Amino acid sequence: MKSAVRLPDVGRFRPLTALALALTLVAGGFAAWAGQDWYRAAHDDRAAYAAERDAALSAGEQAVQNLNTLDHRELKRGLDLWASSTTGELHEQLAAGRDEFATQVKEARTVSTARVLSGAVTELDDRAGRARVLVALRVTVEAADGAKTDKDSRMLGELTRTDGRWKLSALGQAPVGGTSTG
């Protein structure tokens, strides 16, 4: 007897081939959609603007905190931090009054520590490298006799981007409360 050779049933493999082809097309379509979505997000100006806003806010909050923190025992370090946090006219003012201020702080023997409570960017011109921030903070001042006082304040800061870093170029108290004329 001769053994019969059976050939595979070609009709049985066609649905599996069609299913594999369909799954490949769906996966390819999903990959194309996801890639296009990723590309759009990576090249979206809004995302870059938001990242720059976040960088300005972070730098602004840190700089305002730096300029409201000073320990008479580590005066040089603190004043150096002030200098590295500022630029422009504010930097020049601090540099010009540094020695006189250092003498006053040494004599008073105070320690001031600031903590940022909240902050917001109120203006941002990322092309010009200018921003404004509003920062609420609590400053604790410890006198030479150990007495501590807390003061909450709101500061308005102007930032300038210098060598790729945001630095304070102006700082002042923000008005508290509304004004009414009656």
trRosetta pair geometry for C-beta under 8 A, 3 or more apart (Angstrom, degrees):
i j d omega theta_ij theta_ji phi_ij phi_ji
7 10 8.0 -14 138 -33 107 89
8 12 7.4 -108 168 49 89 116
8 13 7.2 42 142 -28 124 124
9 12 4.3 66 96 -4 108 113
9 13 7.6 157 96 -10 65 83
10 13 6.2 -62 -159 35 42 106
10 14 7.1 55 149 -38 69 97
11 14 6.0 -39 -157 7 39 118
12 15 7.7 -57 -178 25 37 97
12 16 7.9 21 140 -1 64 112
13 16 5.5 -62 -157 45 53 111
13 17 5.8 55 148 -25 81 106
14 17 5.6 -54 -142 37 32 112
14 18 6.2 33 158 -19 65 106
15 18 5.6 -54 -145 38 33 113
15 19 6.2 35 154 -21 66 105
16 19 5.6 -52 -145 36 32 112
16 20 6.3 32 155 -18 65 105
17 20 5.8 -54 -147 38 30 110
17 21 6.3 31 154 -19 64 107
18 21 5.7 -54 -146 38 30 112
18 22 6.3 32 153 -21 64 106
19 22 5.7 -53 -146 36 30 112
19 23 6.3 29 155 -16 65 106
20 23 5.8 -54 -145 38 30 110
20 24 6.3 33 154 -20 64 107
21 24 5.7 -54 -148 36 30 113
21 25 6.4 30 154 -18 64 105
22 25 5.8 -55 -149 37 31 110
22 26 6.4 30 153 -18 65 105
23 26 5.7 -52 -145 37 33 111
23 27 6.2 31 156 -17 66 106
24 27 5.8 -55 -145 39 29 109
24 28 6.2 29 155 -18 64 109
25 28 5.7 -54 -144 39 30 112
25 29 6.2 32 155 -20 64 106
26 29 5.7 -54 -147 36 29 111
26 30 6.4 29 154 -18 64 105
27 30 5.7 -54 -147 37 31 111
27 31 6.3 32 154 -20 65 106
28 31 5.6 -53 -145 36 31 112
28 32 6.4 31 155 -19 64 105
29 32 5.7 -54 -148 36 31 110
29 33 6.3 30 154 -18 65 107
30 33 5.7 -55 -146 38 31 111
30 34 6.1 27 157 -16 67 109
31 34 5.9 -55 -141 41 28 108
31 35 6.1 30 157 -20 63 110
32 35 5.8 -56 -144 38 27 112
32 36 6.3 26 157 -18 63 108
33 36 5.9 -58 -148 37 27 109
33 37 6.2 27 154 -18 64 109
34 37 5.6 -55 -145 39 31 113
34 38 6.2 33 155 -20 65 107
35 38 5.7 -52 -144 37 30 112
35 39 6.3 32 155 -21 64 106
36 39 5.7 -53 -147 35 31 113
36 40 6.4 32 154 -19 64 104
37 40 5.9 -52 -148 35 30 110
37 41 6.4 27 155 -16 63 108
38 41 5.8 -59 -148 39 30 109
38 42 6.1 27 156 -19 66 110
39 42 5.8 -57 -144 38 28 110
39 43 6.3 -2 164 6 64 113
40 43 6.4 -77 -144 52 24 90
40 44 6.1 48 154 -57 65 100
41 44 5.6 -34 -144 -3 31 123
41 47 6.3 82 -178 -47 67 154
42 47 7.6 -79 -125 71 17 155
44 47 4.4 82 79 1 102 105
44 48 7.2 180 95 -5 57 83
45 48 5.6 -57 -151 41 40 110
45 49 6.0 43 151 -23 71 107
46 49 5.6 -53 -144 37 31 113
46 50 6.2 34 155 -20 65 105
47 50 5.7 -52 -147 36 30 112
47 51 6.4 31 153 -19 63 105
48 51 5.7 -53 -148 36 32 112
48 52 6.4 31 153 -18 64 106
48 126 8.0 162 132 131 92 166
49 52 5.7 -56 -149 37 31 110
49 53 6.3 35 151 -22 65 105
49 124 7.5 127 -171 111 89 136
49 126 6.2 -149 -124 -3 71 148
50 53 5.5 -51 -146 35 32 115
50 54 6.4 33 154 -19 64 104
51 54 5.7 -53 -149 36 31 111
51 55 6.4 33 151 -20 64 105
52 55 5.6 -52 -147 36 33 112
52 56 6.3 34 153 -19 66 104
52 124 6.8 136 114 -180 104 135
52 126 4.5 40 137 -112 160 134
53 56 5.8 -54 -148 36 30 110
53 57 6.3 29 154 -18 64 107
53 121 5.1 -137 -162 34 90 162
53 124 5.3 -78 -100 -64 85 169
53 126 7.9 -78 -54 -64 65 118
53 131 7.8 156 -124 -126 57 136
54 57 5.7 -53 -145 37 31 111
54 58 6.3 31 157 -18 65 107
55 58 5.9 -55 -146 37 29 110
55 59 6.2 23 158 -13 64 110
55 166 6.3 147 134 -9 88 128
56 59 6.0 -60 -145 43 28 107
56 60 5.9 29 157 -21 65 112
56 121 5.6 71 95 -104 117 129
56 124 6.0 170 37 -113 163 112
56 131 4.1 30 -166 45 145 177
56 133 6.9 -171 143 -61 93 114
56 159 5.7 161 -157 78 96 157
56 161 8.0 -69 -95 -70 97 98
56 166 5.0 157 -118 -102 60 161
57 60 5.7 -57 -142 38 27 112
57 61 6.2 26 161 -18 64 106
57 119 5.7 146 -167 116 94 117
57 120 7.1 -32 -122 -144 119 18
57 121 5.0 -92 -71 -44 96 99
57 133 6.2 144 -118 -115 58 123
58 61 6.1 -55 -147 36 26 108
58 62 6.4 21 157 -14 62 111
59 62 5.8 -60 -147 40 29 110
59 63 6.1 27 157 -19 67 110
59 159 6.6 102 99 -138 114 142
59 165 6.8 161 -125 -180 146 76
59 166 3.6 130 85 75 156 113
59 167 7.2 -79 164 -71 125 34
60 63 5.8 -56 -142 37 28 108
60 64 6.3 26 160 -16 65 106
60 119 6.5 163 97 -177 107 140
60 121 7.3 139 19 -91 152 78
60 131 6.9 -108 -58 107 132 121
60 133 3.6 113 159 -3 157 163
60 135 6.4 -164 136 -53 98 124
60 157 5.3 163 -157 82 102 135
60 159 5.3 -88 -83 -57 100 133
60 166 6.6 -53 -48 136 73 132
60 168 7.1 109 -128 -79 64 86
61 64 6.0 -57 -147 37 28 108
61 65 6.3 27 154 -17 63 109
61 116 4.8 39 -170 -117 106 162
61 119 4.4 -119 -83 -21 108 164
61 133 7.1 -124 -52 168 62 151
61 135 5.5 159 -110 -118 65 126
62 65 5.7 -57 -149 39 30 112
62 66 6.2 35 151 -24 65 105
62 85 7.3 -144 117 -127 85 117
63 66 5.4 -49 -146 33 33 115
63 67 6.4 24 158 -13 65 107
63 85 4.1 154 -131 -177 86 112
63 86 7.1 129 -162 -68 120 62
63 157 6.8 139 90 -166 116 158
63 159 7.6 141 35 -102 153 101
63 166 7.8 -118 -22 118 137 88
63 167 6.5 139 -102 -151 148 49
63 168 4.3 174 146 -28 142 111
64 67 6.0 -59 -146 41 30 105
64 68 6.4 11 158 -4 63 114
64 114 7.4 -126 129 141 72 152
64 116 7.0 95 82 -92 110 106
64 119 7.7 163 35 -104 142 129
64 133 7.4 -127 -33 99 132 127
64 135 4.4 147 63 68 168 160
64 137 6.4 -173 129 -27 115 144
64 155 5.1 162 -147 79 128 144
64 157 5.5 -120 -72 -44 108 144
64 168 7.1 130 -64 -81 62 139
64 171 6.7 161 -109 -131 81 126
65 68 6.1 -75 -148 47 28 99
65 69 6.1 17 159 -15 68 120
65 114 4.7 -169 -145 98 63 115
65 115 7.2 37 -128 -111 113 18
65 116 5.3 -70 -68 -42 117 99
65 135 7.9 -117 -43 168 73 147
65 137 6.5 180 -91 -121 73 146
66 69 6.1 -71 -142 40 26 105
66 81 5.0 -137 -161 144 116 109
66 82 6.3 174 140 -88 102 51
66 85 4.5 170 81 -57 149 162
67 82 5.7 92 -103 -123 72 90
67 85 6.3 -143 -48 95 92 143
67 86 7.5 80 -78 -58 123 113
67 168 6.9 -52 -29 44 142 165
67 171 6.3 86 97 84 164 178
68 112 6.4 -103 164 137 61 122
68 114 3.5 74 97 -58 110 147
68 137 6.3 128 66 110 161 150
68 139 5.1 -101 169 -99 120 120
68 155 7.8 -141 -49 -42 133 151
69 78 6.9 -136 114 -138 74 110
69 112 6.0 -153 -128 105 33 80
69 113 5.4 34 -125 -128 94 41
69 114 4.7 -110 -55 19 87 91
70 75 7.2 40 -175 -121 97 63
70 78 4.4 113 -129 167 71 150
70 79 7.5 52 -128 -59 114 67
70 82 7.9 7 -85 -49 110 121
70 105 6.3 -74 138 -139 129 149
70 110 7.7 47 94 98 95 91
70 111 7.4 -153 98 -145 52 42
70 112 5.2 25 44 48 76 99
71 74 4.7 35 80 38 112 92
71 75 7.2 -124 90 -65 56 52
71 78 6.0 169 33 -52 67 139
71 111 4.7 16 -119 -126 74 92
71 112 7.8 -145 -68 37 50 51
71 113 8.0 31 -66 -68 93 84
72 75 5.8 5 -152 -65 38 104
72 105 5.1 -168 -100 149 90 90
72 106 5.7 143 -159 -103 107 41
72 108 7.1 -160 -78 77 141 74
72 109 5.0 -136 68 -134 166 40
72 110 6.0 107 -33 51 118 43
72 111 6.4 -97 9 -69 83 68
73 111 7.5 -7 8 -86 97 110
74 77 4.4 -33 166 42 100 121
74 78 5.7 109 107 -26 84 97
75 78 5.7 -62 -146 40 29 110
75 79 6.1 19 162 -12 68 110
75 102 5.5 101 167 -143 135 94
75 105 6.1 148 -117 97 119 130
75 106 6.6 -30 -61 -69 158 89
76 79 6.1 -60 -143 42 27 104
76 80 6.1 30 156 -21 64 109
77 80 5.8 -57 -148 36 27 113
77 81 6.5 29 152 -21 62 105
78 81 5.6 -54 -153 33 31 113
78 82 6.7 37 148 -21 63 100
79 82 5.2 -41 -151 29 40 118
79 83 6.6 43 149 -20 64 100
79 94 7.8 174 -160 168 85 109
79 98 5.8 100 -172 -148 136 105
79 101 7.7 144 -107 93 124 118
79 102 6.4 -32 -55 -82 154 106
80 83 5.5 -51 -151 34 35 113
80 84 6.4 27 153 -13 67 106
81 84 5.8 -56 -142 41 32 105
81 85 6.2 30 156 -21 65 112
82 85 5.9 -67 -150 37 27 110
82 86 6.4 1 163 -5 64 119
82 94 5.6 -151 140 -174 120 149
83 86 6.5 -77 -146 42 25 99
83 91 6.6 79 -147 -148 61 91
83 94 6.5 -165 -87 110 66 128
83 95 6.6 76 -113 -78 107 89
83 98 8.0 8 -66 -94 112 135
85 167 6.2 159 167 -146 36 86
85 168 5.9 20 141 18 87 107
86 90 4.7 -119 -162 107 123 106
86 91 4.0 169 118 -78 102 79
86 94 6.0 103 55 16 161 144
86 167 5.7 126 -147 168 12 108
86 168 4.9 -44 -107 72 71 90
86 169 7.1 131 -164 -90 73 34
87 90 7.2 45 64 57 35 97
87 91 5.1 -5 -128 -26 13 134
87 160 5.4 -110 80 66 131 116
87 162 4.8 165 -102 -26 160 152
87 167 4.1 94 -12 95 108 133
87 168 7.2 154 23 74 72 41
87 169 5.3 -39 76 -88 84 84
88 91 5.8 114 51 16 38 102
88 92 7.1 -74 135 -3 36 99
88 160 5.9 89 -28 18 129 151
88 169 4.0 34 36 -143 139 100
88 170 7.6 -45 90 -44 132 73
89 92 5.5 -55 -147 37 35 112
89 93 6.3 37 155 -22 67 104
89 169 6.7 68 36 179 78 81
89 170 7.0 20 68 -79 108 85
90 93 5.7 -52 -148 34 31 112
90 94 6.4 28 155 -15 64 106
90 168 5.8 -71 91 124 160 91
90 169 5.5 164 12 -175 116 29
90 170 5.5 -167 -52 -86 121 35
90 171 6.2 83 -128 6 143 90
91 94 6.0 -58 -150 38 29 109
91 95 6.2 27 154 -18 65 110
91 167 7.7 19 -59 145 121 132
91 169 7.7 -42 -13 -121 93 57
92 95 5.7 -56 -144 38 30 111
92 96 6.2 30 157 -21 65 108
93 96 5.9 -56 -146 35 27 110
93 97 6.4 -2 164 6 64 112
94 97 6.5 -73 -143 51 25 91
94 98 6.3 57 154 -69 63 88
95 98 5.7 -21 -150 -25 30 120
97 100 5.4 -65 -165 52 70 109
97 101 5.2 69 138 -26 92 111
98 101 5.9 -67 -146 41 23 108
98 102 6.1 26 159 -24 65 109
99 102 5.7 -52 -145 33 29 113
99 103 6.6 31 155 -20 62 103
100 103 5.8 -53 -155 31 31 113
100 104 6.7 30 150 -17 64 105
101 104 5.6 -55 -152 35 36 112
101 105 6.3 30 154 -17 69 106
102 105 5.9 -56 -146 38 30 108
102 106 6.3 33 155 -21 65 107
103 106 5.8 -55 -147 35 29 112
103 107 6.4 25 156 -16 63 108
104 107 5.9 -60 -150 38 28 109
104 108 6.2 17 157 -11 66 113
105 108 5.8 -60 -140 44 30 105
105 109 8.0 115 160 -62 54 20
105 110 6.4 -95 -151 46 74 91
106 109 7.1 18 178 -69 32 61
108 143 7.7 -84 169 -141 89 72
108 144 6.8 -153 161 -35 48 110
109 143 7.7 64 90 178 82 50
109 144 3.9 65 83 -93 118 106
110 141 5.9 -12 -172 -169 120 95
110 142 6.6 153 -160 77 65 54
110 143 5.9 -30 -106 -112 88 43
110 144 6.9 -70 -69 -43 56 71
111 141 7.3 154 81 -156 47 48
111 142 4.5 -6 58 54 97 106
112 139 5.8 -2 -172 -176 105 104
112 140 7.0 162 -153 83 53 47
112 141 4.8 -15 -100 -101 85 77
112 142 7.7 -168 -76 20 38 66
113 139 7.2 157 79 -155 39 56
113 140 4.9 -13 59 58 92 97
113 142 7.8 28 1 -6 102 102
114 137 5.1 16 -173 164 104 136
114 138 7.1 154 -153 80 57 43
114 139 4.8 -22 -97 -99 81 78
114 140 7.8 -177 -80 20 33 66
115 137 6.2 161 79 -160 40 85
115 138 5.1 -13 58 58 95 92
115 139 8.0 180 20 -80 63 36
115 140 7.7 29 -2 -5 103 102
116 119 6.0 -25 -172 -34 124 113
116 135 6.0 -63 -132 -169 102 108
116 136 7.4 98 -166 79 62 54
116 137 5.1 -49 -104 -98 45 96
117 136 4.3 -59 65 108 111 99
117 137 5.8 -180 2 -102 85 31
117 138 5.9 85 -50 -19 112 91
117 152 7.2 13 -18 -140 151 105
118 135 7.6 -178 94 -151 45 49
118 136 4.8 19 51 43 81 113
119 133 5.9 3 -174 -179 107 114
119 134 6.7 167 -152 87 58 52
119 135 4.3 -6 -106 -108 101 75
119 136 7.0 -153 -70 23 54 66
120 133 6.8 161 83 -154 39 69
120 134 5.2 -5 57 55 90 97
121 124 5.4 19 163 -50 132 112
121 131 5.9 -49 -146 -172 108 117
121 132 7.1 114 -165 77 61 52
121 133 5.6 -43 -103 -98 53 76
122 132 4.7 -51 63 99 99 105
122 133 6.6 159 6 -113 86 20
122 134 5.4 71 -39 -18 120 103
122 156 7.9 -30 18 -137 146 94
123 130 7.5 -19 119 123 109 90
123 131 6.2 174 93 -153 68 48
123 132 4.2 42 39 28 100 106
124 130 7.8 167 -151 95 36 56
124 131 4.7 6 -108 -113 69 96
124 132 7.9 -128 -60 29 51 63
125 128 4.2 5 124 37 120 109
125 129 7.4 -33 98 27 83 22
125 130 4.8 12 54 59 106 92
125 131 7.2 -161 30 -72 59 56
126 129 7.2 34 -167 -79 35 40
126 131 7.9 30 -77 -66 60 104
129 160 6.0 50 132 -168 97 62
129 161 3.4 -109 -157 42 103 107
129 162 7.8 118 165 -52 135 44
130 158 7.2 -20 -164 -173 90 94
130 159 7.0 147 -160 83 42 64
130 160 6.1 -12 -102 -105 67 65
130 161 7.6 -102 -51 3 33 86
131 158 7.5 156 85 -160 46 50
131 159 4.3 -10 62 58 93 112
131 161 7.9 72 -3 -40 102 90
131 166 6.7 -19 35 -138 129 128
132 156 6.8 -7 -173 -173 102 90
132 157 6.9 162 -156 86 55 50
132 158 5.5 -26 -101 -104 76 64
132 159 7.2 -169 -80 15 26 82
133 156 7.4 162 84 -155 49 45
133 157 4.8 -9 58 60 95 99
133 159 6.4 49 -8 -21 107 117
134 154 6.3 0 -176 -177 92 105
134 155 7.4 163 -155 82 46 46
134 156 5.8 -18 -102 -101 70 68
134 157 7.9 -179 -80 22 25 74
134 174 6.0 56 -139 -80 98 153
135 154 7.1 161 82 -156 41 57
135 155 4.9 -17 62 60 94 95
135 157 6.4 17 3 0 116 117
136 152 7.0 6 -176 -175 92 97
136 153 7.5 -177 -147 96 55 35
136 154 5.0 -26 -96 -100 72 80
136 155 8.0 172 -85 18 25 69
137 152 7.3 179 95 -147 36 58
137 153 6.3 -16 63 62 77 75
137 154 7.9 141 17 -99 65 34
137 155 6.8 -5 16 4 112 112
138 150 5.8 -8 -175 -168 104 105
138 151 7.2 157 -156 78 57 37
138 152 5.2 -29 -99 -95 74 73
139 150 7.2 151 79 -155 44 53
139 151 5.1 -19 61 62 94 90
139 152 7.9 167 18 -90 70 24
139 153 6.6 -3 3 16 113 111
140 148 5.8 -2 -175 -170 101 109
140 149 7.2 166 -151 83 55 38
140 150 5.2 -23 -97 -97 76 75
141 148 7.0 159 81 -150 44 57
141 149 5.3 -11 56 58 94 88
141 151 7.3 15 -3 5 107 109
142 146 6.7 -21 -171 -147 100 32
142 147 7.3 159 -152 81 55 38
142 148 4.9 -23 -97 -96 75 84
143 146 7.0 -35 73 33 75 20
143 147 4.7 3 37 57 117 89
143 148 7.6 -153 10 -75 75 35
143 149 7.9 47 -26 0 101 99
153 173 6.3 -73 -174 -129 119 94
153 174 7.9 142 166 36 76 84
154 173 7.1 83 78 -168 63 63
154 174 3.9 -59 113 51 105 122
154 176 6.5 143 27 -83 117 87
155 171 6.0 -3 -179 -167 119 93
155 172 7.0 155 -156 83 73 28
155 173 6.4 -59 -107 -108 60 37
155 174 6.2 -172 -116 -15 5 94
156 171 7.4 162 85 -150 52 45
156 172 5.5 -16 59 67 95 81
156 173 7.4 26 14 112 88 14
156 174 4.6 117 -37 -77 94 88
157 168 5.2 -67 -164 -125 119 103
157 170 6.8 161 -156 87 49 60
157 171 4.9 -5 -107 -104 83 79
158 168 7.1 96 71 -159 52 62
158 169 5.1 -62 103 66 98 90
158 170 3.9 28 34 45 115 101
158 171 7.6 -133 24 -61 69 47
159 166 4.6 8 179 -172 131 102
159 167 6.6 146 -152 71 77 27
159 168 6.1 -52 -98 -96 67 41
159 169 6.5 123 -140 7 16 91
160 166 7.5 152 76 -148 26 58
160 167 6.1 -30 63 64 75 80
160 169 4.2 55 -7 -39 113 136
161 164 6.9 -4 179 -130 101 12
161 165 6.9 160 -153 78 64 26
161 166 5.5 -37 -94 -88 68 62
161 167 7.8 127 -114 16 22 73
162 165 6.0 -33 68 65 70 80
162 166 8.0 113 20 -119 71 17
162 167 5.3 -27 25 19 118 122
168 171 5.5 11 -178 -52 133 110
175 179 7.6 -35 167 -37 144 104
